[in-house]
């Protein structure tokens, strides 16, 4: 039996959490890839994969559209063009980070408010995607060296901004009229949970 689209989406979010765990393992100093440059390269690879998963997640349950865009991700490096391709298929593919605040309406427990811009924006996504791609290549011994200190300084901030983006976010899946509220974890457990919100049809008397 085919899983509902939102279940597939949540599975992708779980994969992102596992990859974030790998990043945290390296950043904590408890693990390494033998030397600092290869450790930073390993972290950058996880970040790049996480960014691809974020971009593709809203299409992941729609095989035809997913394959159309995935072929570009597999062969192209220009993240700006890739995001434009995604936007043409699903204009609301990018997660919308929100915070939940107590509602003034007694019938509504919480209201959703936009999060301050301490998260990875679309423009930053493009920059980080390119930077994490650049470190994948060997440096030219006759030319400019890879600035590993740059990555050492910025990777923790990139990681935090990705977490802020996803921790509590709205997403519109392809061909869905409403939106889903995604919690990457809750007090009851460490699993991804979702809540569906859809348009309510009203009739005039």
Order of alpha helices (4+ residues) and beta strands (2+ residues): alpha-alpha-alpha-alpha-beta-beta-alpha-alpha-beta-beta-beta
